[in-house]
Amino acid sequence: MARKIPFLSLLLALLLLVTACSSEQTSEIPPHSSLLSNSLQVAQQPALTAPTAITSRAMQPTPTTPQTSTLPPAAPTNIPASGSGVAPYGPPPAMSAQEIQLTQQLFALINSNRAQLGLYPFLWNPTLAGGARLHSWNMVHCGFSHTCPNGEDQCQRIANEGFAGYTDCGENIGLAGPYPTPWGGVYNIQESMWNEPPTGWHRIHLTSTTLHRIGVGVFVDARGWIWFTEDMVS
């Protein structure tokens, strides 16, 4: 029995040594699950990139140069005194030199304003101009209105002049006193139309991209007041 005790002691010592070595190795190597978790966290992090100036420039509108390749039309010389519409007060008198000049100036102002926005110029149409002059003459007698003298609206009048089947039409009417000069009065009224808010109908007509032809009719009454009509059609 005395001989067996040293052998058992030696065996027990060897077991303790092996256990100690195993515990040291386990503490130095992280568990496998921790390695997997780390690699997933790295993959989920978005890559950091420095902001670029290209992004901010793309958000800003690109400035455009007004299109002025189309030359504005010359001052109209074919300005009829009347049109073929309803004339209960007889035909208007022949145009005076002052009325012709005011017509030309008004046509030029309309297209000059359009050019400032890069819009194409309206084309002069003598048929529209004759109807517009007749309407200005009629308004002297029946009042400042689109529908005088017989209740017909402006687009129906324009269609009756030979523009049936149009896709768009418009009319602006104005009455200006001779202050400080006849042209000064017309200019002030016209600019008030042009400077309306975008929802104003005068402004909509004057800046239209669906209307292309225009006729302007001016009549100066005995008091020196200027009645004018601008008829437009596609």
Contacts in CASP RR format, 6 or more apart in sequence:
PFRMAT RR
TARGET T0000
AUTHOR 0000-0000-0000
METHOD contacts of the structure
MODEL  1
MARKIPFLSLLLALLLLVTACSSEQTSEIPPHSSLLSNSLQVAQQPALTA
PTAITSRAMQPTPTTPQTSTLPPAAPTNIPASGSGVAPYGPPPAMSAQEI
QLTQQLFALINSNRAQLGLYPFLWNPTLAGGARLHSWNMVHCGFSHTCPN
GEDQCQRIANEGFAGYTDCGENIGLAGPYPTPWGGVYNIQESMWNEPPTG
WHRIHLTSTTLHRIGVGVFVDARGWIWFTEDMVS
66 115 0 8 1.000
66 116 0 8 1.000
66 117 0 8 1.000
66 118 0 8 1.000
67 118 0 8 1.000
67 120 0 8 1.000
68 115 0 8 1.000
68 118 0 8 1.000
70 120 0 8 1.000
70 121 0 8 1.000
72 108 0 8 1.000
72 111 0 8 1.000
72 112 0 8 1.000
72 115 0 8 1.000
72 121 0 8 1.000
73 111 0 8 1.000
73 121 0 8 1.000
73 123 0 8 1.000
73 124 0 8 1.000
75 104 0 8 1.000
75 107 0 8 1.000
75 108 0 8 1.000
76 103 0 8 1.000
76 104 0 8 1.000
76 107 0 8 1.000
76 124 0 8 1.000
76 126 0 8 1.000
76 129 0 8 1.000
78 124 0 8 1.000
78 126 0 8 1.000
78 129 0 8 1.000
79 95 0 8 1.000
79 100 0 8 1.000
79 103 0 8 1.000
79 104 0 8 1.000
79 126 0 8 1.000
79 129 0 8 1.000
79 133 0 8 1.000
79 217 0 8 1.000
80 126 0 8 1.000
80 129 0 8 1.000
80 130 0 8 1.000
80 133 0 8 1.000
81 91 0 8 1.000
81 92 0 8 1.000
81 93 0 8 1.000
81 94 0 8 1.000
81 95 0 8 1.000
81 130 0 8 1.000
81 133 0 8 1.000
82 91 0 8 1.000
82 92 0 8 1.000
82 130 0 8 1.000
82 131 0 8 1.000
82 133 0 8 1.000
82 134 0 8 1.000
82 137 0 8 1.000
83 127 0 8 1.000
83 130 0 8 1.000
83 131 0 8 1.000
83 133 0 8 1.000
83 134 0 8 1.000
83 161 0 8 1.000
84 131 0 8 1.000
84 160 0 8 1.000
84 161 0 8 1.000
85 131 0 8 1.000
85 134 0 8 1.000
85 157 0 8 1.000
85 160 0 8 1.000
85 161 0 8 1.000
86 138 0 8 1.000
86 149 0 8 1.000
86 150 0 8 1.000
86 152 0 8 1.000
87 134 0 8 1.000
87 137 0 8 1.000
87 138 0 8 1.000
88 138 0 8 1.000
88 141 0 8 1.000
88 142 0 8 1.000
88 149 0 8 1.000
88 150 0 8 1.000
89 137 0 8 1.000
89 138 0 8 1.000
89 141 0 8 1.000
89 142 0 8 1.000
89 149 0 8 1.000
91 134 0 8 1.000
91 137 0 8 1.000
92 133 0 8 1.000
92 134 0 8 1.000
92 136 0 8 1.000
92 137 0 8 1.000
92 219 0 8 1.000
95 103 0 8 1.000
95 133 0 8 1.000
95 218 0 8 1.000
96 220 0 8 1.000
98 182 0 8 1.000
98 220 0 8 1.000
99 218 0 8 1.000
99 219 0 8 1.000
99 220 0 8 1.000
101 183 0 8 1.000
102 182 0 8 1.000
102 183 0 8 1.000
102 186 0 8 1.000
102 218 0 8 1.000
102 220 0 8 1.000
102 226 0 8 1.000
102 228 0 8 1.000
103 129 0 8 1.000
103 216 0 8 1.000
103 217 0 8 1.000
103 218 0 8 1.000
105 183 0 8 1.000
105 186 0 8 1.000
105 187 0 8 1.000
106 186 0 8 1.000
106 190 0 8 1.000
106 216 0 8 1.000
106 218 0 8 1.000
106 228 0 8 1.000
106 230 0 8 1.000
107 122 0 8 1.000
107 124 0 8 1.000
107 214 0 8 1.000
107 215 0 8 1.000
107 216 0 8 1.000
109 187 0 8 1.000
109 190 0 8 1.000
110 122 0 8 1.000
110 190 0 8 1.000
110 206 0 8 1.000
110 214 0 8 1.000
110 216 0 8 1.000
110 230 0 8 1.000
111 121 0 8 1.000
111 122 0 8 1.000
113 194 0 8 1.000
113 206 0 8 1.000
114 120 0 8 1.000
114 121 0 8 1.000
114 122 0 8 1.000
114 206 0 8 1.000
114 207 0 8 1.000
115 121 0 8 1.000
117 207 0 8 1.000
119 207 0 8 1.000
119 209 0 8 1.000
120 209 0 8 1.000
120 212 0 8 1.000
122 211 0 8 1.000
122 212 0 8 1.000
122 213 0 8 1.000
122 214 0 8 1.000
122 232 0 8 1.000
123 212 0 8 1.000
123 213 0 8 1.000
123 214 0 8 1.000
124 213 0 8 1.000
124 214 0 8 1.000
124 215 0 8 1.000
125 213 0 8 1.000
125 214 0 8 1.000
125 215 0 8 1.000
125 233 0 8 1.000
126 215 0 8 1.000
127 161 0 8 1.000
127 162 0 8 1.000
127 163 0 8 1.000
128 158 0 8 1.000
128 161 0 8 1.000
128 163 0 8 1.000
128 213 0 8 1.000
128 214 0 8 1.000
128 215 0 8 1.000
128 231 0 8 1.000
128 232 0 8 1.000
128 233 0 8 1.000
129 215 0 8 1.000
129 216 0 8 1.000
129 217 0 8 1.000
129 231 0 8 1.000
130 215 0 8 1.000
130 217 0 8 1.000
131 157 0 8 1.000
131 161 0 8 1.000
131 215 0 8 1.000
131 217 0 8 1.000
131 229 0 8 1.000
131 231 0 8 1.000
132 171 0 8 1.000
132 215 0 8 1.000
132 216 0 8 1.000
132 217 0 8 1.000
132 228 0 8 1.000
132 229 0 8 1.000
132 230 0 8 1.000
132 231 0 8 1.000
133 217 0 8 1.000
133 218 0 8 1.000
133 219 0 8 1.000
133 229 0 8 1.000
135 157 0 8 1.000
135 173 0 8 1.000
135 217 0 8 1.000
135 229 0 8 1.000
135 231 0 8 1.000
136 173 0 8 1.000
136 217 0 8 1.000
136 218 0 8 1.000
136 219 0 8 1.000
136 227 0 8 1.000
136 228 0 8 1.000
136 229 0 8 1.000
137 219 0 8 1.000
137 227 0 8 1.000
138 148 0 8 1.000
138 149 0 8 1.000
139 145 0 8 1.000
139 148 0 8 1.000
139 173 0 8 1.000
139 175 0 8 1.000
139 227 0 8 1.000
139 229 0 8 1.000
140 219 0 8 1.000
140 221 0 8 1.000
140 227 0 8 1.000
141 149 0 8 1.000
142 148 0 8 1.000
142 149 0 8 1.000
144 173 0 8 1.000
144 174 0 8 1.000
144 175 0 8 1.000
144 227 0 8 1.000
145 173 0 8 1.000
146 153 0 8 1.000
146 154 0 8 1.000
146 171 0 8 1.000
146 173 0 8 1.000
147 153 0 8 1.000
147 154 0 8 1.000
152 160 0 8 1.000
154 169 0 8 1.000
154 170 0 8 1.000
154 171 0 8 1.000
154 231 0 8 1.000
155 166 0 8 1.000
155 169 0 8 1.000
155 170 0 8 1.000
155 171 0 8 1.000
157 231 0 8 1.000
158 166 0 8 1.000
158 169 0 8 1.000
158 170 0 8 1.000
158 171 0 8 1.000
158 231 0 8 1.000
158 233 0 8 1.000
159 165 0 8 1.000
159 166 0 8 1.000
159 169 0 8 1.000
163 169 0 8 1.000
163 233 0 8 1.000
166 233 0 8 1.000
166 234 0 8 1.000
167 210 0 8 1.000
167 234 0 8 1.000
168 208 0 8 1.000
168 210 0 8 1.000
168 211 0 8 1.000
168 233 0 8 1.000
168 234 0 8 1.000
169 211 0 8 1.000
169 231 0 8 1.000
169 232 0 8 1.000
169 233 0 8 1.000
169 234 0 8 1.000
170 205 0 8 1.000
170 211 0 8 1.000
170 231 0 8 1.000
170 232 0 8 1.000
170 233 0 8 1.000
171 205 0 8 1.000
171 229 0 8 1.000
171 230 0 8 1.000
171 231 0 8 1.000
171 232 0 8 1.000
172 193 0 8 1.000
172 202 0 8 1.000
172 205 0 8 1.000
172 206 0 8 1.000
172 229 0 8 1.000
172 230 0 8 1.000
173 227 0 8 1.000
173 228 0 8 1.000
173 229 0 8 1.000
173 230 0 8 1.000
174 189 0 8 1.000
174 227 0 8 1.000
174 228 0 8 1.000
174 229 0 8 1.000
175 189 0 8 1.000
175 225 0 8 1.000
175 226 0 8 1.000
175 227 0 8 1.000
175 228 0 8 1.000
176 182 0 8 1.000
176 184 0 8 1.000
176 185 0 8 1.000
176 186 0 8 1.000
176 188 0 8 1.000
176 189 0 8 1.000
176 225 0 8 1.000
176 226 0 8 1.000
176 228 0 8 1.000
177 185 0 8 1.000
177 224 0 8 1.000
177 225 0 8 1.000
177 226 0 8 1.000
178 185 0 8 1.000
178 224 0 8 1.000
178 225 0 8 1.000
178 226 0 8 1.000
179 185 0 8 1.000
182 220 0 8 1.000
182 224 0 8 1.000
182 226 0 8 1.000
185 226 0 8 1.000
186 218 0 8 1.000
186 226 0 8 1.000
186 228 0 8 1.000
193 202 0 8 1.000
193 203 0 8 1.000
193 206 0 8 1.000
194 202 0 8 1.000
194 203 0 8 1.000
194 206 0 8 1.000
195 203 0 8 1.000
196 202 0 8 1.000
196 203 0 8 1.000
197 203 0 8 1.000
198 204 0 8 1.000
205 211 0 8 1.000
205 230 0 8 1.000
205 232 0 8 1.000
208 232 0 8 1.000
210 234 0 8 1.000
211 232 0 8 1.000
211 233 0 8 1.000
211 234 0 8 1.000
212 233 0 8 1.000
212 234 0 8 1.000
213 232 0 8 1.000
213 233 0 8 1.000
213 234 0 8 1.000
214 230 0 8 1.000
214 231 0 8 1.000
214 232 0 8 1.000
215 230 0 8 1.000
215 231 0 8 1.000
215 232 0 8 1.000
216 228 0 8 1.000
216 229 0 8 1.000
216 230 0 8 1.000
216 231 0 8 1.000
217 228 0 8 1.000
217 229 0 8 1.000
217 230 0 8 1.000
218 226 0 8 1.000
218 227 0 8 1.000
218 228 0 8 1.000
219 226 0 8 1.000
219 227 0 8 1.000
219 228 0 8 1.000
220 226 0 8 1.000
220 227 0 8 1.000
221 227 0 8 1.000
END
